[in-house]
Amino acid sequence: MARRRAAALGALALLAAGCGSSARTSAPRAWTGPPGVVRIGLAHLLWPLDPARARGRDEIELARTLFATPLRTDPRTGALRPGLCSTWSSSDGGRSWRFRCRHAQAIARRLRRERVIPAAAIATTSPSTLAVSLRRPSPDLPYALTEVAAAPPGIPGPFRLLSASPDRVVAGRTGLRLVFRRLEPHAAQRLFRKGLLDEAPVPLGDLQADLRDRELASTVRVERLLAVDLVEAVRGGALTRLPALRRVYDNTADRADYQALVPEFEAPPALSLAEPPPTAAKIARATVVAPHAAKKEIAAQPRVAVRFAEPSDPDLAYGASLLIGAWRDLGLGPYLAPGRPDARFERVLAPYPRLDVLRAAVHGRPAIPIAWAVDARLVSPRLRGWREDELGAVDYSRVRPLGRTRSR
């Protein structure tokens, strides 16, 4: 495994140096685009256009653009802001809540249908009043109304829908039009270099190289997300039935290779979500020293084949292959295969900007955290006001596209 790690880090170094790349000569000399239009490449496009179906950063971003949530959060501070609901108050120690809202009945139907607030009685006491009654006090309940799943699908959001297909969605508001396209990240990057896109995902493995590219460095935006990549043990599967074996998988997870090749050192390994962020020394011990000590426990474990479900996201599928390859090198028995899985590798994104809600989403699940997640975008200098929050959302109503910027 040491040789494999050295090879992986060597490959990353070559990427960072931009070896063998001809991209520098093909970069545009000026950033241009049609006035009042923002052209956005996404690896995943929400389809059908139902906010409750949104999963992952790209789909949630599109849903927030097209649909209005009852409440919103400030992208800088995470504080609550009005949405469809303008005011809110609580009583009975936080068990009863009242919201003054536009489309209160549509919101109530959505909250009940999608079970956004579990174990709650939801009603409308007037056409503009939403009432929520809880069994237990919840001072943070209004944050649940910022989740994209709480958005009524028939109520327009910040932008109105102009046209839609599985590969292209166009939305607009006065003076601004957004064109979302579903594109494989490398194809999106090529279009960005030609000046045909204003925003594109950074392909897996290209982040450090792009940060060092003379033409692209100023366009790279990296945001650490309130999200974690983890292995979840499926109920009834081998890692759930055998907690000692799960601990061995946890202690021998190759977080060092994963950090180098997936977030490319832009996010630290995730050792635990139940404690404060670890120090650099603790990270080093967990990613390098601890796995060597844990190898001694492998011989004492039963020889069990652990079936992993293959992630649908190519980046996560690559990350899963790194972890599985390292575990197999140590003599454990994980493998990717169809059928009923013992474990899944997934990214858990907080529904709203609070670390405690991410911890709550993972709490009680037999899971092995691997690394914190980042989102990397190429963003044209012609986009003024572009900002991504820690949920991966961009408020495009604040973006102002220039027709042309000065030549580079």
C-alpha positions as CSV (number, residue, x, y, z in Angstrom):
1,M,0.0,0.0,0.0
2,A,3.0,2.3,0.7
3,R,4.1,1.9,-2.9
4,R,0.6,2.6,-4.2
5,R,0.4,5.8,-2.0
6,A,3.7,7.0,-3.4
7,A,2.5,6.4,-6.9
8,A,-0.8,8.2,-6.2
9,L,1.0,11.2,-4.7
10,G,3.4,11.2,-7.6
11,A,0.6,11.3,-10.1
12,L,-1.0,14.2,-8.2
13,A,2.3,16.1,-8.4
14,L,2.4,15.6,-12.2
15,L,-1.1,17.0,-12.4
16,A,-0.2,20.0,-10.2
17,A,2.7,20.8,-12.4
18,G,0.5,20.6,-15.5
19,C,2.8,18.1,-17.2
20,G,1.8,17.2,-20.7
21,S,-1.0,19.7,-20.8
22,S,-1.7,21.7,-23.9
23,A,-4.5,23.6,-22.3
24,R,-2.5,26.7,-21.7
25,T,-2.4,27.5,-25.4
26,S,-6.1,27.0,-25.9
27,A,-7.3,29.3,-23.1
28,P,-9.3,32.4,-24.2
29,R,-7.5,35.7,-24.3
30,A,-10.6,37.5,-23.2
31,W,-13.7,36.5,-21.1
32,T,-16.8,37.4,-23.2
33,G,-20.4,36.4,-23.3
34,P,-23.9,37.5,-24.3
35,P,-25.1,40.5,-22.2
36,G,-27.5,39.5,-19.5
37,V,-26.9,35.8,-19.9
38,V,-25.1,33.4,-17.5
39,R,-24.2,30.0,-19.1
40,I,-23.7,27.3,-16.4
41,G,-22.4,23.7,-16.8
42,L,-23.6,21.1,-14.3
43,A,-22.5,17.5,-14.0
44,H,-26.0,16.6,-12.7
45,L,-29.2,18.3,-13.8
46,L,-32.4,17.9,-11.8
47,W,-35.0,16.0,-13.9
48,P,-37.9,15.9,-13.4
49,L,-38.0,19.4,-12.0
50,D,-39.3,18.4,-8.6
51,P,-37.5,20.0,-5.6
52,A,-38.2,17.0,-3.4
53,R,-36.1,14.8,-5.9
54,A,-33.0,17.1,-5.6
55,R,-29.9,15.2,-4.5
56,G,-26.4,16.5,-4.4
57,R,-25.0,20.0,-4.9
58,D,-25.9,20.6,-8.6
59,E,-29.5,19.4,-8.4
60,I,-30.1,21.4,-5.2
61,E,-28.7,24.5,-6.7
62,L,-31.0,24.3,-9.7
63,A,-34.0,23.6,-7.4
64,R,-33.2,26.6,-5.3
65,T,-33.1,28.8,-8.4
66,L,-36.5,27.6,-9.7
67,F,-38.5,27.1,-6.5
68,A,-39.2,29.2,-3.4
69,T,-38.6,27.8,0.0
70,P,-40.6,29.1,3.0
71,L,-37.5,30.5,4.6
72,R,-33.9,31.1,3.4
73,T,-30.5,31.4,5.0
74,D,-27.9,34.2,4.6
75,P,-25.0,32.9,2.4
76,R,-22.4,34.6,4.6
77,T,-23.7,34.1,8.1
78,G,-26.2,31.2,7.8
79,A,-28.8,33.3,9.6
80,L,-32.5,32.9,8.8
81,R,-34.1,35.2,6.2
82,P,-37.7,35.5,4.9
83,G,-38.8,33.5,1.9
84,L,-42.4,32.7,1.2
85,C,-42.9,33.2,5.0
86,S,-42.2,36.7,6.3
87,T,-42.5,36.3,10.1
88,W,-42.4,33.4,12.6
89,S,-42.8,33.0,16.3
90,S,-43.0,30.2,18.9
91,S,-44.8,29.4,22.1
92,D,-45.1,26.6,24.6
93,G,-41.3,26.4,25.0
94,G,-40.8,25.8,21.3
95,R,-43.4,23.2,20.8
96,S,-45.8,25.4,18.8
97,W,-44.8,27.6,15.9
98,R,-46.7,30.1,13.8
99,F,-45.5,31.4,10.4
100,R,-47.1,34.2,8.3
101,C,-46.7,33.0,4.7
102,R,-47.8,33.5,1.1
103,H,-49.2,30.2,-0.2
104,A,-49.5,28.8,3.3
105,Q,-51.8,25.9,2.2
106,A,-49.4,24.8,-0.5
107,I,-46.5,24.9,2.0
108,A,-48.5,22.8,4.5
109,R,-49.3,20.2,1.8
110,R,-45.6,20.0,0.9
111,L,-44.4,19.7,4.4
112,R,-46.8,16.9,5.1
113,R,-46.2,15.0,1.9
114,E,-42.4,15.1,2.1
115,R,-42.3,14.7,5.9
116,V,-39.9,17.6,6.2
117,I,-40.8,17.9,9.9
118,P,-41.2,14.4,11.4
119,A,-43.8,13.8,14.1
120,A,-45.4,17.2,13.6
121,A,-49.0,18.4,13.2
122,I,-49.1,20.9,10.4
123,A,-52.2,23.0,9.6
124,T,-53.2,26.4,8.2
125,T,-55.3,28.4,10.6
126,S,-55.9,31.1,8.0
127,P,-55.0,31.5,4.3
128,S,-51.7,33.2,5.4
129,T,-50.9,31.4,8.7
130,L,-49.1,28.1,8.9
131,A,-49.2,26.3,12.3
132,V,-46.8,23.6,13.4
133,S,-47.2,21.7,16.6
134,L,-44.4,19.4,17.9
135,R,-44.2,16.7,20.5
136,R,-40.9,18.1,21.8
137,P,-39.5,21.6,21.8
138,S,-37.3,22.5,18.8
139,P,-35.8,26.0,18.8
140,D,-34.2,25.3,15.4
141,L,-37.4,24.2,13.6
142,P,-37.5,27.2,11.3
143,Y,-34.3,26.0,9.7
144,A,-36.2,23.0,8.4
145,L,-38.3,25.3,6.3
146,T,-35.1,26.4,4.4
147,E,-34.7,22.9,3.0
148,V,-35.3,22.6,-0.7
149,A,-37.7,19.7,-0.1
150,A,-40.0,22.2,1.6
151,A,-40.5,24.3,-1.6
152,P,-44.0,23.9,-3.1
153,P,-43.4,22.8,-6.7
154,G,-46.1,25.0,-8.2
155,I,-44.7,28.3,-6.7
156,P,-42.1,30.2,-8.7
157,G,-38.8,30.9,-7.1
158,P,-36.2,33.6,-7.7
159,F,-36.3,32.8,-11.5
160,R,-39.2,31.7,-13.6
161,L,-38.8,28.6,-15.9
162,L,-38.6,29.5,-19.6
163,S,-37.8,26.1,-21.1
164,A,-36.7,22.7,-19.9
165,S,-35.4,19.3,-21.1
166,P,-33.3,16.6,-19.4
167,D,-30.1,18.3,-20.7
168,R,-30.9,22.0,-20.7
169,V,-32.9,24.3,-18.5
170,V,-33.4,28.0,-19.1
171,A,-34.7,30.3,-16.4
172,G,-35.1,34.1,-16.3
173,R,-36.0,37.2,-14.5
174,T,-36.0,40.9,-15.5
175,G,-32.7,41.6,-17.2
176,L,-31.1,38.2,-16.5
177,R,-31.3,34.8,-18.1
178,L,-29.7,31.6,-16.8
179,V,-28.9,28.7,-19.1
180,F,-28.1,25.4,-17.3
181,R,-26.6,22.5,-19.3
182,R,-25.9,19.0,-18.2
183,L,-22.3,18.3,-19.2
184,E,-19.5,15.9,-18.4
185,P,-17.0,17.9,-16.4
186,H,-14.1,17.6,-18.9
187,A,-16.5,18.7,-21.7
188,A,-17.6,21.6,-19.6
189,Q,-14.0,22.6,-18.9
190,R,-13.2,22.6,-22.7
191,L,-16.2,24.9,-23.4
192,F,-15.2,27.1,-20.5
193,R,-11.7,27.5,-21.9
194,K,-13.3,28.5,-25.3
195,G,-15.4,31.2,-23.6
196,L,-18.7,29.3,-24.2
197,L,-19.5,28.7,-20.6
198,D,-19.4,31.1,-17.6
199,E,-19.3,28.4,-14.9
200,A,-18.1,24.8,-15.1
201,P,-17.2,22.1,-12.6
202,V,-13.5,21.3,-12.1
203,P,-13.0,17.7,-13.3
204,L,-11.8,15.2,-10.7
205,G,-8.0,15.3,-10.5
206,D,-7.6,18.7,-12.2
207,L,-7.9,21.0,-9.3
208,Q,-4.3,21.5,-8.3
209,A,-3.3,21.7,-12.0
210,D,-5.9,24.4,-12.6
211,L,-4.8,26.3,-9.6
212,R,-1.3,26.5,-11.1
213,D,-2.5,27.1,-14.7
214,R,-1.5,30.7,-15.7
215,E,-4.8,31.2,-17.6
216,L,-7.2,29.4,-15.3
217,A,-5.9,30.1,-11.8
218,S,-7.9,33.3,-11.3
219,T,-11.1,31.6,-12.3
220,V,-10.9,28.7,-9.8
221,R,-13.3,28.9,-6.8
222,V,-13.0,26.3,-4.1
223,E,-15.6,26.1,-1.3
224,R,-15.4,23.6,1.5
225,L,-18.9,22.2,1.8
226,L,-20.8,21.3,5.0
227,A,-20.7,17.7,3.7
228,V,-18.8,14.5,4.4
229,D,-18.0,11.5,2.3
230,L,-18.6,8.3,4.3
231,V,-19.1,4.6,4.2
232,E,-22.6,3.6,5.5
233,A,-23.1,0.1,6.7
234,V,-26.4,-1.1,5.4
235,R,-28.9,-2.5,7.9
236,G,-28.6,-6.3,8.1
237,G,-25.3,-6.2,6.1
238,A,-22.0,-7.7,7.1
239,L,-20.5,-4.4,8.6
240,T,-23.7,-3.9,10.7
241,R,-23.7,-7.5,12.0
242,L,-20.0,-7.4,12.8
243,P,-19.1,-4.2,14.6
244,A,-15.6,-5.4,15.3
245,L,-15.0,-5.8,11.6
246,R,-16.5,-2.4,11.0
247,R,-14.0,-0.9,13.4
248,V,-11.1,-2.6,11.5
249,Y,-12.4,-1.0,8.3
250,D,-12.6,2.3,10.0
251,N,-9.1,2.1,11.5
252,T,-7.5,1.0,8.2
253,A,-9.4,3.3,5.8
254,D,-6.9,4.9,3.4
255,R,-7.9,8.5,4.1
256,A,-4.5,9.8,3.0
257,D,-4.8,8.6,-0.6
258,Y,-8.4,9.8,-0.6
259,Q,-7.5,13.3,0.6
260,A,-4.8,13.5,-2.0
261,L,-6.8,12.3,-5.0
262,V,-10.4,13.4,-4.4
263,P,-10.5,16.7,-2.6
264,E,-6.8,17.2,-3.6
265,F,-5.7,18.4,-0.2
266,E,-8.4,21.1,-0.1
267,A,-10.4,19.4,2.6
268,P,-9.1,17.3,5.6
269,P,-9.9,13.7,6.4
270,A,-13.0,13.2,8.5
271,L,-12.1,11.2,11.6
272,S,-15.3,11.7,13.5
273,L,-18.3,14.1,13.3
274,A,-19.0,13.8,17.1
275,E,-16.0,15.9,18.3
276,P,-14.3,19.2,17.5
277,P,-12.2,19.4,14.3
278,P,-8.9,17.4,14.9
279,T,-5.5,19.0,15.0
280,A,-3.0,18.5,12.2
281,A,-1.1,16.0,14.4
282,K,-4.2,13.9,15.1
283,I,-5.0,13.9,11.4
284,A,-1.5,12.7,10.6
285,R,-1.7,9.9,13.2
286,A,-5.1,8.8,11.9
287,T,-4.2,8.8,8.2
288,V,-0.6,7.3,8.4
289,V,0.3,5.9,11.8
290,A,-3.0,4.4,13.0
291,P,-3.7,2.2,9.9
292,H,-0.3,0.5,10.4
293,A,-1.2,-0.4,14.0
294,A,-4.7,-1.6,13.0
295,K,-3.3,-4.1,10.5
296,K,-2.6,-6.4,13.4
297,E,-6.3,-6.7,14.0
298,I,-7.1,-8.0,10.5
299,A,-5.9,-11.6,11.1
300,A,-8.3,-11.9,14.1
301,Q,-11.4,-11.0,12.0
302,P,-13.6,-13.5,10.1
303,R,-13.0,-13.7,6.4
304,V,-16.1,-11.9,5.1
305,A,-16.8,-10.6,1.6
306,V,-18.3,-7.1,2.0
307,R,-20.4,-6.1,-1.0
308,F,-20.3,-2.3,-1.8
309,A,-23.0,-0.7,-3.9
310,E,-21.4,1.2,-6.8
311,P,-22.1,5.0,-6.5
312,S,-23.9,6.6,-9.4
313,D,-21.7,9.7,-9.1
314,P,-18.4,9.0,-11.0
315,D,-16.4,11.0,-8.5
316,L,-17.7,9.0,-5.6
317,A,-17.3,5.8,-7.6
318,Y,-13.6,6.6,-8.1
319,G,-13.3,7.4,-4.3
320,A,-14.9,4.1,-3.4
321,S,-12.5,2.3,-5.7
322,L,-9.5,3.9,-3.9
323,L,-10.8,2.7,-0.5
324,I,-11.8,-0.8,-1.7
325,G,-8.4,-1.2,-3.4
326,A,-6.5,-0.3,-0.2
327,W,-8.6,-2.6,2.0
328,R,-8.1,-5.5,-0.4
329,D,-4.3,-4.8,-0.4
330,L,-4.5,-5.4,3.4
331,G,-6.3,-8.7,3.1
332,L,-9.9,-7.6,3.8
333,G,-12.7,-8.6,1.4
334,P,-14.6,-5.6,0.0
335,Y,-15.8,-5.5,-3.6
336,L,-18.1,-3.6,-5.8
337,A,-21.0,-5.6,-7.2
338,P,-24.7,-5.3,-8.0
339,G,-27.2,-6.8,-5.7
340,R,-28.1,-6.2,-2.1
341,P,-25.2,-4.3,-0.6
342,D,-23.5,-4.5,2.8
343,A,-22.3,-0.9,2.5
344,R,-22.7,2.2,0.5
345,F,-20.2,5.0,-0.2
346,E,-22.0,8.4,-0.3
347,R,-21.8,12.1,0.3
348,V,-24.0,13.5,3.1
349,L,-24.7,17.2,2.6
350,A,-26.2,19.2,5.5
351,P,-29.8,20.4,4.6
352,Y,-29.0,23.8,6.0
353,P,-25.9,25.6,7.3
354,R,-25.5,24.1,10.7
355,L,-22.8,21.6,11.7
356,D,-25.0,20.1,14.3
357,V,-27.7,19.1,11.8
358,L,-25.0,17.3,9.7
359,R,-23.9,15.4,12.8
360,A,-27.6,14.6,13.6
361,A,-28.1,13.3,10.0
362,V,-25.2,10.8,10.6
363,H,-25.8,10.1,14.3
364,G,-27.1,6.6,14.9
365,R,-26.1,5.4,11.5
366,P,-23.3,2.8,11.5
367,A,-20.9,4.8,9.3
368,I,-17.2,5.3,8.7
369,P,-16.4,9.0,7.9
370,I,-13.7,9.4,5.3
371,A,-13.2,13.0,4.3
372,W,-14.8,16.4,4.3
373,A,-16.0,17.6,0.9
374,V,-15.2,20.5,-1.3
375,D,-16.8,22.0,-4.4
376,A,-14.5,23.4,-7.1
377,R,-15.8,25.6,-9.9
378,L,-14.4,27.5,-12.8
379,V,-16.1,30.9,-12.8
380,S,-15.6,33.5,-15.5
381,P,-14.3,36.9,-14.4
382,R,-17.2,38.4,-16.2
383,L,-19.6,37.2,-13.4
384,R,-19.8,39.9,-10.8
385,G,-21.3,39.0,-7.4
386,W,-20.9,35.2,-7.8
387,R,-20.6,33.5,-4.4
388,E,-21.1,30.0,-3.3
389,D,-22.1,29.1,0.2
390,E,-21.2,26.1,2.3
391,L,-24.2,24.2,1.0
392,G,-23.0,24.7,-2.6
393,A,-25.8,27.2,-3.4
394,V,-25.3,30.3,-5.6
395,D,-27.7,33.2,-5.4
396,Y,-27.9,34.1,-9.1
397,S,-30.2,37.0,-8.5
398,R,-27.1,38.8,-7.2
399,V,-24.9,37.9,-10.2
400,R,-24.3,40.5,-12.8
401,P,-22.7,39.2,-16.1
402,L,-20.5,41.7,-18.0
403,G,-20.5,41.6,-21.8
404,R,-16.7,41.6,-21.9
405,T,-13.7,41.8,-19.6
406,R,-10.2,43.0,-20.5
407,S,-7.9,40.7,-22.4
408,R,-5.6,38.5,-20.4
